[in-house]
Amino acid sequence: MTKQTQVIIAGAGPVGCVAALILARAGVSVQVLEAEAGLISDLRASTFHPPTLDMLAELDVTPKLIAQGLITPKFQYRDLDDGLIAEFDHALIADHTDHPFRLQCEQFKLTRVAAGMLEDYAHAPIRYEARVTGAAQTDAGVTVKFDTPGGPEEITADYLIGCDGSRSAVRKSTGIAFEGFTYPEQFVTASVPEPIDEIVPGMGHVVYISHPEEWGALIHAPDYWRFLYPIPADMTETQAFEPEFLQRKLKRLVPYGGQYSANHLTIYGVNQRVAKSYRNRRILLAGDSAHVNNPLGGMGMNGGIHDGINLAEKLVQILAQGGNEDLLDQYDRQRRPIAIEYVQAQTIRNKNNLEETDPKIRRQRQDDLRALADDAQKSIDMLLQTSMINGVRKSLSIQ
């Protein structure tokens, strides 16, 4: 088999571009195949957690993100009926990270930074309008099929990384099951330019709002505030974005005497799923192709970046340093359990807590949060969990 590159990456999102950058810097040849005509620039994920910023700092990426983002040291839990419940400050974990804060910065900014840095490496091109449709492998290598405006093509390599999203053609080509469930409701995100922290003095820049019927979340990005809330599964986009209904939903979460200038409206279904395996011989999965979850807690993209960095570093050891291919089994052992035991568990718990309907359980949850906030050590323990530091440490401890 004549190989045209050492590694093929399907998908030029944040996970694919970061993985490609690590490989390129180590001298490993890589070809990124992106289905779209250019880098995707929609809002999508916008939270970077401390360990992610620590990792990206080693690639000289973090300062470029901070320059375009909003540093957010604190986050709040609020209740629609009871107001502010508790506030937590990442400054408490300054001994555990070089970046004791969340950074609110849209994921497309990371993709642009990483893709721009890849331009310095001739052996790591991104090819656009190249939609991966499948892959076949032998003991010697992997052949990737992809569609282009000029017709179908093929390319061969030592390894293929699927970073091509939740509907991953790479994953499907391996037959790896995507196990989990779909939530019965849809999620809506709506961005507004109105200054929420002036409308409600004391409002945090990351807020989780609990209520039996009208729960949601609020995130302040550099140029807007983003609302997130659920709607019924059978509600259409037309119904969800009808102006009167939309204003009512936004004002229920954050009362406002004027009219919100809502834009960047999206509606989508949400899944909690993890691939049965992250490896099928020479084909690896990372990011959304390997796991998806609800957005409460901002863990999906971060977990995907952790996947991509972990995997790319192992491929560097194999392809550039004579490492054993068994490292790829270690990648699966290190990353898949973390997706299940940390990311899935935490995001499911986050949603359950916000939507709880039992008054006694809700009151107990509020009391527990207040007690956590009043105890510095317990706050640190919680922040190490919600910031994903514990998950990263656990991952690296697995042999």
C-alpha positions as CSV (number, residue, x, y, z in Angstrom):
1,M,0.0,0.0,0.0
2,T,1.4,3.4,-1.1
3,K,0.6,5.9,1.6
4,Q,0.1,9.6,0.7
5,T,0.3,10.8,4.3
6,Q,0.9,9.4,7.8
7,V,-2.4,10.5,9.4
8,I,-5.7,11.5,7.9
9,I,-8.1,13.6,10.1
10,A,-11.8,13.8,9.1
11,G,-13.1,17.1,10.2
12,A,-11.5,20.6,10.7
13,G,-13.3,21.5,13.9
14,P,-11.5,22.3,17.1
15,V,-10.6,18.7,17.9
16,G,-9.3,17.9,14.4
17,C,-7.4,21.1,14.1
18,V,-5.7,20.8,17.5
19,A,-4.8,17.2,16.9
20,A,-3.4,18.1,13.5
21,L,-1.3,20.9,15.0
22,I,0.3,18.5,17.5
23,L,1.1,16.1,14.8
24,A,2.5,18.8,12.4
25,R,4.7,20.3,15.1
26,A,6.3,16.9,15.6
27,G,7.0,16.4,11.9
28,V,4.2,13.9,11.3
29,S,2.5,14.4,8.0
30,V,-1.2,14.9,8.2
31,Q,-4.1,15.6,5.8
32,V,-7.2,17.2,7.2
33,L,-10.4,16.6,5.2
34,E,-13.2,19.1,5.8
35,A,-16.7,18.6,4.3
36,E,-17.5,22.3,4.3
37,A,-16.2,25.0,1.9
38,G,-14.3,26.6,4.8
39,L,-14.0,26.7,8.5
40,I,-17.4,26.6,10.2
41,S,-18.1,29.9,12.0
42,D,-21.3,29.3,13.9
43,L,-21.4,29.8,17.6
44,R,-21.7,26.3,19.0
45,A,-19.6,25.7,22.1
46,S,-18.1,28.7,23.9
47,T,-16.7,27.5,27.2
48,F,-13.0,26.6,27.7
49,H,-12.2,25.0,31.1
50,P,-8.9,25.4,33.0
51,P,-7.2,22.1,32.0
52,T,-8.1,22.8,28.4
53,L,-6.4,26.2,28.6
54,D,-3.4,24.6,30.3
55,M,-3.0,22.1,27.5
56,L,-3.5,24.6,24.7
57,A,-1.0,26.9,26.3
58,E,1.7,24.3,25.5
59,L,0.8,24.8,21.8
60,D,1.0,28.7,22.2
61,V,-2.8,28.8,21.5
62,T,-4.2,29.9,24.8
63,P,-2.9,33.6,24.7
64,K,-4.5,34.0,21.3
65,L,-7.9,32.7,22.7
66,I,-7.7,34.9,25.8
67,A,-7.2,37.9,23.5
68,Q,-10.6,37.1,21.9
69,G,-12.5,35.8,24.8
70,L,-14.0,36.8,28.2
71,I,-12.3,35.6,31.4
72,T,-15.0,34.3,33.7
73,P,-13.7,33.3,37.2
74,K,-17.1,32.7,38.8
75,F,-20.3,30.9,38.0
76,Q,-23.7,31.0,39.8
77,Y,-26.6,28.7,40.6
78,R,-29.9,30.6,40.7
79,D,-33.6,29.6,41.0
80,L,-36.4,31.4,39.2
81,D,-38.4,31.5,42.5
82,D,-35.6,31.9,45.0
83,G,-33.0,34.0,43.2
84,L,-29.2,33.5,43.8
85,I,-28.5,30.2,45.6
86,A,-24.7,30.0,45.4
87,E,-21.6,31.3,43.6
88,F,-18.3,29.6,43.1
89,D,-15.0,31.1,42.2
90,H,-12.3,29.3,40.3
91,A,-9.7,31.4,42.1
92,L,-10.0,28.7,44.8
93,I,-8.2,26.2,42.5
94,A,-5.3,28.5,41.5
95,D,-2.9,25.9,43.0
96,H,-4.2,23.3,40.6
97,T,-4.1,25.2,37.2
98,D,-2.4,28.0,35.5
99,H,-5.8,29.3,34.3
100,P,-8.2,29.4,37.3
101,F,-11.2,30.6,35.3
102,R,-13.4,29.6,32.5
103,L,-12.8,31.4,29.2
104,Q,-15.9,32.3,27.2
105,C,-14.8,32.2,23.6
106,E,-16.6,30.6,20.7
107,Q,-15.1,27.4,19.4
108,F,-14.7,28.8,15.8
109,K,-12.0,31.2,17.2
110,L,-10.0,28.2,18.3
111,T,-10.4,26.5,15.0
112,R,-9.3,29.7,13.2
113,V,-6.2,30.0,15.4
114,A,-5.2,26.4,15.0
115,A,-5.9,26.3,11.3
116,G,-3.9,29.5,10.9
117,M,-0.9,27.9,12.7
118,L,-1.1,24.8,10.5
119,E,-0.4,27.0,7.5
120,D,3.2,27.1,8.7
121,Y,3.5,23.3,8.0
122,A,3.5,22.2,4.4
123,H,3.0,18.6,5.5
124,A,-0.3,19.4,7.3
125,P,-2.8,20.8,4.7
126,I,-6.5,21.2,5.2
127,R,-8.6,20.3,2.1
128,Y,-12.0,21.8,2.0
129,E,-15.1,20.4,0.3
130,A,-13.8,17.0,1.0
131,R,-16.6,15.0,2.7
132,V,-15.4,11.7,4.1
133,T,-17.8,8.9,3.2
134,G,-16.1,5.8,4.4
135,A,-12.9,4.0,5.1
136,A,-11.4,0.6,4.7
137,Q,-8.3,-0.8,6.4
138,T,-5.7,-3.6,6.3
139,D,-2.8,-4.5,8.5
140,A,-0.7,-2.1,6.4
141,G,-2.8,1.1,6.4
142,V,-6.2,2.7,5.9
143,T,-7.9,4.0,2.7
144,V,-10.3,6.9,3.1
145,K,-13.0,7.7,0.6
146,F,-14.3,11.2,0.3
147,D,-16.5,13.2,-2.0
148,T,-15.4,16.5,-3.7
149,P,-17.0,18.8,-6.2
150,G,-15.0,17.1,-8.9
151,G,-16.2,13.6,-7.8
152,P,-15.1,10.9,-5.4
153,E,-11.5,10.4,-4.4
154,E,-9.4,8.2,-2.1
155,I,-6.3,8.7,0.0
156,T,-4.2,6.3,2.1
157,A,-2.4,6.7,5.4
158,D,-1.1,4.8,8.4
159,Y,-4.0,6.0,10.6
160,L,-7.4,7.8,10.4
161,I,-8.9,10.0,13.1
162,G,-12.6,10.5,13.0
163,C,-13.4,14.1,14.2
164,D,-16.4,14.3,11.9
165,G,-19.1,14.9,14.5
166,S,-22.0,13.0,16.0
167,R,-23.1,11.5,12.7
168,S,-19.5,10.5,12.0
169,A,-19.1,8.6,8.7
170,V,-15.8,7.4,10.1
171,R,-17.5,5.8,13.1
172,K,-20.2,4.3,10.9
173,S,-17.6,2.8,8.6
174,T,-16.2,0.8,11.5
175,G,-19.6,-0.5,12.7
176,I,-18.8,0.9,16.2
177,A,-22.1,1.3,18.1
178,F,-23.0,4.8,19.5
179,E,-24.6,3.8,22.8
180,G,-26.9,6.0,24.9
181,F,-30.2,7.9,24.6
182,T,-31.9,11.0,23.2
183,Y,-33.6,13.5,25.4
184,P,-37.4,13.9,24.9
185,E,-37.1,17.7,24.6
186,Q,-35.3,20.0,22.3
187,F,-32.9,22.7,23.3
188,V,-33.0,26.3,22.1
189,T,-30.1,28.8,22.2
190,A,-30.7,32.5,21.7
191,S,-28.2,35.3,21.8
192,V,-29.0,38.9,22.9
193,P,-26.8,42.0,23.0
194,E,-28.7,43.5,26.0
195,P,-26.5,43.9,29.1
196,I,-28.0,41.2,31.4
197,D,-25.7,42.1,34.3
198,E,-27.1,45.6,34.2
199,I,-30.7,44.4,33.8
200,V,-30.2,42.2,36.8
201,P,-27.4,43.6,39.0
202,G,-25.2,40.9,40.4
203,M,-26.0,38.4,37.6
204,G,-23.1,36.2,37.0
205,H,-21.4,35.6,33.6
206,V,-22.2,31.9,33.7
207,V,-25.5,31.1,35.4
208,Y,-27.5,27.8,35.8
209,I,-31.2,28.5,36.5
210,S,-33.3,25.9,38.1
211,H,-37.1,25.5,38.0
212,P,-39.5,22.6,37.6
213,E,-40.8,24.0,34.3
214,E,-38.7,26.9,33.1
215,W,-35.1,25.9,33.8
216,G,-32.2,27.1,31.7
217,A,-28.7,28.6,31.5
218,L,-27.2,31.9,30.7
219,I,-23.6,32.5,29.4
220,H,-21.9,35.8,28.7
221,A,-19.6,35.7,25.7
222,P,-17.6,38.7,24.5
223,D,-20.3,40.3,22.3
224,Y,-23.5,38.8,23.6
225,W,-25.4,36.9,26.2
226,R,-26.6,33.4,25.3
227,F,-29.8,31.9,26.7
228,L,-30.3,28.1,26.7
229,Y,-33.6,26.5,27.6
230,P,-35.7,23.4,26.7
231,I,-38.9,23.3,24.5
232,P,-41.2,20.3,23.8
233,A,-39.9,17.8,21.3
234,D,-42.9,18.4,18.9
235,M,-42.5,22.2,18.8
236,T,-41.5,23.4,15.4
237,E,-38.8,26.0,14.7
238,T,-41.6,28.4,13.5
239,Q,-43.4,28.0,16.8
240,A,-40.2,28.2,19.0
241,F,-39.1,31.5,17.3
242,E,-42.4,33.2,17.1
243,P,-41.6,36.6,18.5
244,E,-44.2,36.7,21.3
245,F,-43.3,33.2,22.5
246,L,-39.6,33.8,22.3
247,Q,-39.8,37.0,24.3
248,R,-41.9,35.3,26.9
249,K,-39.4,32.5,27.3
250,L,-36.4,34.9,27.6
251,K,-38.2,37.2,30.0
252,R,-39.2,34.3,32.2
253,L,-35.6,33.5,32.7
254,V,-34.4,37.1,33.0
255,P,-37.2,39.6,33.5
256,Y,-36.8,42.7,31.3
257,G,-39.1,45.7,30.6
258,G,-37.9,46.1,27.0
259,Q,-37.7,43.8,24.1
260,Y,-34.8,41.4,23.7
261,S,-33.0,41.7,20.4
262,A,-32.7,38.0,20.0
263,N,-30.5,36.6,17.2
264,H,-28.4,33.5,16.4
265,L,-31.4,31.4,17.2
266,T,-30.8,27.6,17.1
267,I,-32.9,24.6,18.0
268,Y,-31.6,21.1,18.2
269,G,-32.1,17.7,19.7
270,V,-29.7,16.5,22.4
271,N,-28.2,13.1,23.0
272,Q,-26.1,11.4,25.7
273,R,-24.0,8.8,23.8
274,V,-20.6,7.2,23.9
275,A,-19.0,5.0,21.2
276,K,-18.6,1.4,22.2
277,S,-14.9,1.7,21.4
278,Y,-12.6,4.6,20.4
279,R,-10.4,2.3,18.3
280,N,-10.9,-0.1,15.5
281,R,-7.3,-1.1,14.5
282,R,-6.0,1.9,12.5
283,I,-9.1,4.0,12.8
284,L,-9.6,6.2,15.9
285,L,-12.4,8.3,17.2
286,A,-12.2,11.7,19.0
287,G,-14.6,14.4,20.0
288,D,-18.3,14.3,19.0
289,S,-17.7,11.2,16.8
290,A,-16.8,9.4,20.1
291,H,-19.2,11.0,22.6
292,V,-22.0,13.6,22.8
293,N,-23.8,15.1,25.8
294,N,-26.0,18.0,26.8
295,P,-24.4,21.4,26.9
296,L,-25.0,22.0,30.6
297,G,-21.5,22.4,32.1
298,G,-19.7,23.1,28.8
299,M,-17.9,19.7,28.8
300,G,-18.4,18.3,25.3
301,M,-15.9,20.4,23.3
302,N,-13.4,20.4,26.2
303,G,-13.6,16.6,26.5
304,G,-13.1,16.3,22.7
305,I,-10.0,18.5,22.8
306,H,-8.6,16.4,25.6
307,D,-9.3,13.3,23.4
308,G,-7.5,14.9,20.4
309,I,-4.5,16.0,22.4
310,N,-4.1,12.6,24.1
311,L,-4.4,10.7,20.8
312,A,-2.2,13.0,18.8
313,E,0.6,12.7,21.4
314,K,0.4,8.9,21.2
315,L,0.5,8.9,17.4
316,V,3.6,11.1,17.6
317,Q,5.2,8.5,19.9
318,I,4.3,5.8,17.4
319,L,5.1,7.5,14.1
320,A,8.0,9.7,15.1
321,Q,9.6,8.1,18.2
322,G,9.2,4.3,17.6
323,G,6.5,3.8,20.1
324,N,4.4,0.7,20.3
325,E,0.9,0.6,18.7
326,D,-0.5,-0.6,22.0
327,L,-0.5,3.0,22.9
328,L,-3.7,3.3,20.9
329,D,-5.4,0.8,23.2
330,Q,-4.3,2.9,26.1
331,Y,-5.9,5.9,24.4
332,D,-9.2,4.0,24.5
333,R,-8.7,3.0,28.1
334,Q,-7.8,6.5,29.2
335,R,-10.5,8.5,27.4
336,R,-13.6,6.4,27.0
337,P,-14.2,5.8,30.8
338,I,-13.7,9.5,31.4
339,A,-16.5,10.3,28.9
340,I,-18.8,7.9,30.8
341,E,-17.9,8.4,34.4
342,Y,-17.1,12.1,34.3
343,V,-18.6,13.9,31.3
344,Q,-21.8,11.9,30.9
345,A,-22.4,11.6,34.6
346,Q,-21.8,15.3,35.3
347,T,-23.9,16.6,32.4
348,I,-26.8,14.3,33.1
349,R,-26.7,15.3,36.8
350,N,-26.6,19.0,35.8
351,K,-29.8,18.7,33.8
352,N,-31.5,16.6,36.5
353,N,-30.7,19.2,39.2
354,L,-32.0,22.1,37.1
355,E,-35.3,20.4,36.2
356,E,-36.1,18.7,39.5
357,T,-39.8,18.9,40.3
358,D,-40.0,17.5,43.8
359,P,-40.1,20.5,46.2
360,K,-38.3,18.7,49.0
361,I,-35.4,17.5,46.7
362,R,-35.2,21.0,45.3
363,R,-34.9,22.6,48.7
364,Q,-32.3,20.0,49.8
365,R,-30.3,20.7,46.6
366,Q,-30.3,24.4,47.3
367,D,-29.2,23.8,50.9
368,D,-26.4,21.6,49.7
369,L,-25.2,24.2,47.2
370,R,-25.2,26.9,49.9
371,A,-23.2,24.6,52.3
372,L,-20.7,23.9,49.5
373,A,-20.2,27.6,48.8
374,D,-19.7,28.3,52.5
375,D,-16.9,25.6,52.8
376,A,-13.7,26.4,51.0
377,Q,-12.4,22.9,50.8
378,K,-15.7,21.5,49.6
379,S,-15.9,24.2,47.0
380,I,-12.4,23.3,45.8
381,D,-13.4,19.6,45.6
382,M,-16.5,20.6,43.5
383,L,-14.6,22.9,41.3
384,L,-11.9,20.3,40.5
385,Q,-14.8,18.1,39.3
386,T,-16.8,20.7,37.3
387,S,-13.7,22.2,35.8
388,M,-12.7,18.7,34.4
389,I,-9.4,18.7,36.2
390,N,-10.3,15.5,38.1
391,G,-11.3,13.8,34.8
392,V,-8.0,14.7,33.2
393,R,-6.0,13.5,36.2
394,K,-7.9,10.3,36.3
395,S,-7.4,9.8,32.5
396,L,-3.6,10.2,32.8
397,S,-3.4,7.8,35.7
398,I,-4.8,4.9,33.6
399,Q,-2.1,2.6,32.2
